[in-house]
Amino acid sequence: MKKQFRALADFWHEQYGHYVFITAVAFAAIIVLSYAAGRFAPEFCDTVVTYFARMIDSAGIMDENGSISVVALFFNNVRAMVLSVLYGFIPFIFLPALSLGVNAVILGVLAAYYSNSGFSLLLYLAGILPHGIFELPALLLSLAAGLCLCKNINTYIRKNEKGVMKPLMLHILRVVCLLVLPLLAVAAVLESYVTPLVMQLFM
């Protein structure tokens, strides 16, 4: 296991950390811009919130009692994160960037929706931070992995470099197994049991 973490650390320092940094900065910037857009255009807010509500309904993460199912939530998030990585296999168009934008816009607009509705942003933060401390890094790591994968595939296609893809795929697998999955497991438990209790403190 130490060997795997050491290889992951080397990958981080060689190139992956660069993609994580760019992803985090872009994600934060889009959230801020989306919040501003939602504050000045409430109709845009309503559209995004409606889309988000439908997305939650179709995810099947609620049980019969209306509570969030830990197992369903975990596997739903795993599927979303893995797709964010797999999008990187499509060369040249950087589809993970689209996923980055959609998720950041949703977070920014939801914050604007709370403000427009007269609720404190503390309530909004209480609804995302307990589990978001773990889920958001997992999302950023997945998106960065997808962008890194796409960039390397582009280079592979253009220069036909040999011996690049196998080590890269092993590194991406380490990111998912050693970082993303543990973060999502903790996030699922917190979102199901802790986040609702924290929100009640601000309601």
C-alpha positions in Angstrom: 0.0 0.0 0.0 2.9 2.4 0.8 4.2 1.7 -2.7 0.9 2.7 -4.2 0.7 6.0 -2.2 4.3 6.8 -3.1 3.6 6.3 -6.8 0.5 8.5 -6.4 2.6 11.2 -4.8 5.1 11.1 -7.6 2.2 11.4 -10.2 0.9 14.4 -8.2 4.2 16.2 -8.3 5.0 15.4 -11.9 1.7 16.6 -13.5 -1.5 15.8 -11.7 -1.2 18.5 -9.0 -1.1 21.1 -11.8 -4.5 19.9 -13.1 -6.0 19.8 -9.6 -4.9 23.4 -9.0 -6.4 24.6 -12.3 -9.6 22.7 -11.7 -10.0 24.1 -8.2 -9.4 27.7 -9.4 -11.8 27.4 -12.3 -14.4 25.7 -10.1 -14.3 28.5 -7.5 -14.4 31.3 -10.2 -17.4 29.8 -11.9 -19.2 29.4 -8.5 -18.7 33.1 -7.8 -19.8 34.2 -11.3 -22.8 32.0 -11.2 -23.8 33.4 -7.8 -23.6 36.9 -9.2 -25.6 35.9 -12.3 -28.3 34.3 -10.1 -28.6 37.3 -7.9 -29.1 39.6 -10.9 -31.3 37.2 -12.9 -33.7 35.3 -10.7 -35.3 33.6 -13.7 -32.0 32.0 -14.4 -31.9 30.8 -10.8 -35.4 29.2 -11.1 -34.3 27.3 -14.3 -31.2 25.9 -12.7 -32.9 25.0 -9.4 -35.7 23.2 -11.3 -33.1 21.3 -13.3 -31.3 20.4 -10.1 -34.5 19.2 -8.4 -35.3 16.9 -11.3 -31.8 15.6 -11.3 -32.1 14.7 -7.6 -35.5 13.0 -8.2 -34.2 10.9 -11.0 -31.1 9.9 -9.0 -33.1 7.5 -6.8 -31.2 8.4 -3.6 -34.3 8.8 -1.5 -35.8 5.9 0.4 -39.5 5.3 1.0 -39.4 7.6 4.1 -37.9 10.5 2.2 -34.5 10.0 3.8 -31.3 9.8 1.8 -30.1 6.3 1.3 -26.3 6.0 2.1 -25.8 3.2 -0.3 -27.7 4.7 -3.1 -26.0 8.1 -2.6 -22.6 6.5 -2.5 -23.1 4.6 -5.8 -24.7 7.5 -7.5 -21.8 9.7 -6.6 -19.3 7.0 -7.6 -21.0 6.8 -11.0 -20.8 10.5 -11.5 -17.2 10.8 -10.5 -16.2 7.8 -12.7 -18.0 9.4 -15.6 -16.1 12.6 -15.0 -12.9 10.6 -15.4 -14.0 8.5 -18.4 -15.0 11.7 -20.3 -11.3 12.2 -20.6 -11.0 9.3 -23.0 -12.7 11.5 -25.7 -9.9 13.4 -27.2 -9.6 17.1 -28.0 -12.9 18.4 -26.6 -12.1 18.2 -22.9 -15.6 17.0 -21.8 -14.6 17.0 -18.1 -14.5 20.8 -18.3 -18.2 20.8 -19.2 -18.9 18.7 -16.1 -16.9 21.1 -14.1 -18.9 24.0 -15.3 -22.3 22.4 -14.7 -21.5 21.4 -11.1 -20.0 24.8 -10.3 -22.9 26.6 -11.8 -25.4 24.6 -9.8 -23.5 25.4 -6.5 -23.3 29.1 -7.3 -26.9 29.4 -8.4 -28.2 27.5 -5.4 -26.4 29.9 -3.2 -28.0 32.8 -5.1 -31.4 31.1 -4.8 -31.1 31.0 -1.0 -30.2 34.7 -1.0 -33.0 35.6 -3.3 -35.5 33.7 -1.2 -34.4 35.6 2.0 -32.5 32.7 3.6 -29.1 33.1 5.2 -26.1 31.8 3.3 -25.2 30.1 6.5 -28.2 27.7 6.0 -26.9 27.0 2.5 -23.4 26.3 3.7 -24.8 24.1 6.5 -26.5 22.1 3.7 -23.3 21.5 1.7 -20.3 21.8 4.0 -20.5 18.9 6.4 -20.4 16.4 3.5 -19.0 18.8 1.0 -15.7 18.9 2.8 -15.2 15.4 1.4 -17.4 15.3 -1.6 -16.1 18.5 -3.3 -12.5 17.4 -3.2 -13.5 14.0 -4.6 -15.3 15.9 -7.4 -12.3 18.1 -8.1 -9.9 15.2 -8.1 -12.1 13.3 -10.5 -12.5 16.3 -12.9 -8.7 16.9 -12.7 -8.1 13.2 -13.5 -10.4 13.5 -16.5 -8.7 16.6 -17.8 -5.2 15.1 -17.3 -6.3 12.0 -19.1 -7.7 14.0 -22.1 -4.6 16.1 -22.3 -2.3 13.0 -22.4 -4.5 11.2 -24.9 -4.3 14.3 -27.1 -0.5 14.2 -26.9 -0.5 10.5 -27.5 -2.6 10.9 -30.7 -0.5 13.8 -32.0 3.0 12.5 -31.3 2.2 8.7 -31.1 4.3 8.4 -28.0 4.7 4.8 -26.9 4.6 3.5 -23.3 2.6 6.5 -22.0 -0.9 5.3 -21.6 -0.4 2.2 -19.4 1.4 4.1 -16.6 -1.1 7.0 -16.9 -4.1 4.6 -16.5 -2.5 3.1 -13.4 -2.1 6.5 -11.9 -5.7 7.4 -12.7 -6.8 4.2 -11.1 -4.8 5.0 -8.0 -6.5 8.5 -7.8 -9.9 6.9 -7.9 -9.3 4.0 -5.5 -7.0 5.7 -3.0 -8.5 9.1 -2.9 -11.9 9.5 -4.6 -13.7 6.4 -3.3 -12.8 6.9 0.4 -13.8 10.5 0.3 -17.1 9.6 -1.3 -17.8 6.9 1.4 -17.3 9.4 4.2 -19.3 12.1 2.3 -22.3 9.7 1.8 -22.5 8.9 5.5 -22.3 12.6 6.5 -24.8 13.7 3.9 -27.3 11.1 5.1 -26.9 11.5 8.9 -25.0 14.7 9.8 -25.9 17.4 7.2 -29.7 17.3 8.0 -28.9 17.8 11.7 -26.6 20.7 11.0 -29.1 22.4 8.8 -31.7 22.2 11.6 -29.4 24.4 13.7 -29.8 27.3 11.2 -33.5 26.9 10.4 
